[in-house]
Amino acid sequence: MHLPAHGANTQHVYEALGMEAPATIIDFSVNTNPLGTPASIQACWQDWLQAVYDYPDPHYTELKQQIATKEKVESKSLLPGNGAAELITLIARFLHSKNVLIAQPAFSEYETACRVEDCNISYYQLKPPAFTLDKEVLHKKLQAADAVFFCNPNNPTGIAFDQHVMNWLIEACEEAKTLLILDEAFYDFVSPPATAIQKASNSPYLLVLRSLTKMYHIAGLRLGYLVGHPEVVEQIGKRQPHWALNGIALKAGVSCLLEQEHVKDTTNFITKERDRVFHFLQRSDYIHSASAVNFYLLKDPAAASQESLYYFLLEKGLVLRHTYNFPGLEGNWLRAAVKKEAENNQLMEALVQWKKEE
Ligand SMILES: Cc1ncc(COP(=O)(O)O)c(C=O)c1O
């Protein structure tokens, strides 16, 4: 069984399992904004298509200016990327053959990209079910690491560590001279959000990663950025291909960053829907992670394995994200996105039915 290593692209899940895909599918494995792309952005696609005829600005000048203004950092501290995923690959190239620590469970691309670069990889494990952070253990592990990947808010748990914990981690990394790569791809789903972006531009031991594909539901366009000390950013940028970002993404990025009302509407919506789903899960004897964002981990503690629940939902066209390739989870949880009300209702109805048939 070779299940896809990421959410989305649900056809590959059914193919991998040799199952016939139902006519209607709801993708709970993808974790982009259920409210979609702001209408103002959608209205511009047609005009922006003109950008495909020219080479895009290889210096990303306008986008960088917009990010710099929004985040109150200098342009030279910024590197836009073809999705945060490209930036992870560039960071891995920069870390070639170094000792890399990964706080697990986490987005699998850190390890995939660093393995290609012959890095020596070790884990710090956030332990289920609470996924809390043991400072003493992590502190010890940091001493032997050249770099550490830490995802906050965490994918796949959705748990957001607060500013105190993050400040502790930033200081511990500085003291150990370990480069902290703080992945904030989902930071704007948290209300209020915590971020280390301002600190990143001044410290040679901190990089902050952002993605625009989640909040603005533009996963197919690919857009993210990195903030760090100008000298580190320059070194990482040297590894990026010329014209890595396409012209449409450059235009959309500038407009997305002006859409802060959309962010507010989204966090309000997600908070309300997530609370509703969590109340249901608690009443119905399911366990869930204490997520602060638009996805969460879920399990039925009464089931011998979560695999049969995963299949049960797949047969109904409800595709959750398996967790086999998250170290520390090993398939013992399922990850679900917070979607629109009617879709969440369908998942809850199926979970009620599962308990009845169990
Ligand atoms: C934690 C995390 N970081 C980075 C990424 C990559 O995002 P992008 O779509 O911007 O490449 C993802 C994608 O799922 C993610 O979950």
The ligand as an SDF file (V2000), in Angstrom:
LIG
                    3D

 16 16  0  0  0  0  0  0  0  0999 V2000
    3.2430   23.0240    7.7170 C   0  0  0  0  0  0  0  0  0  0  0  0
    3.3650   23.2370    6.2560 C   0  0  0  0  0  0  0  0  0  0  0  0
    4.3710   23.9820    5.7930 N   0  0  0  0  0  0  0  0  0  0  0  0
    4.5240   24.2140    4.4900 C   0  0  0  0  0  0  0  0  0  0  0  0
    3.6410   23.6880    3.5720 C   0  0  0  0  0  0  0  0  0  0  0  0
    3.8490   23.9750    2.1160 C   0  0  0  0  0  0  0  0  0  0  0  0
    2.9920   25.0010    1.7240 O   0  0  0  0  0  0  0  0  0  0  0  0
    2.9610   25.5680    0.2440 P   0  0  0  0  0  0  0  0  0  0  0  0
    1.6590   25.1690   -0.3330 O   0  0  0  0  0  0  0  0  0  0  0  0
    3.0830   27.0620    0.4330 O   0  0  0  0  0  0  0  0  0  0  0  0
    4.1180   24.9900   -0.4770 O   0  0  0  0  0  0  0  0  0  0  0  0
    2.5830   22.8970    4.0010 C   0  0  0  0  0  0  0  0  0  0  0  0
    1.6490   22.3120    3.0320 C   0  0  0  0  0  0  0  0  0  0  0  0
    0.7810   21.5360    3.3590 O   0  0  0  0  0  0  0  0  0  0  0  0
    2.4380   22.6650    5.3890 C   0  0  0  0  0  0  0  0  0  0  0  0
    1.4590   21.9200    5.8670 O   0  0  0  0  0  0  0  0  0  0  0  0
  1  2  1  0
  2  3  1  0
  2 15  2  0
  3  4  2  0
  4  5  1  0
  5  6  1  0
  5 12  2  0
  6  7  1  0
  7  8  1  0
  8  9  2  0
  8 10  1  0
  8 11  1  0
 12 13  1  0
 12 15  1  0
 13 14  2  0
 15 16  1  0
M  END
$$$$
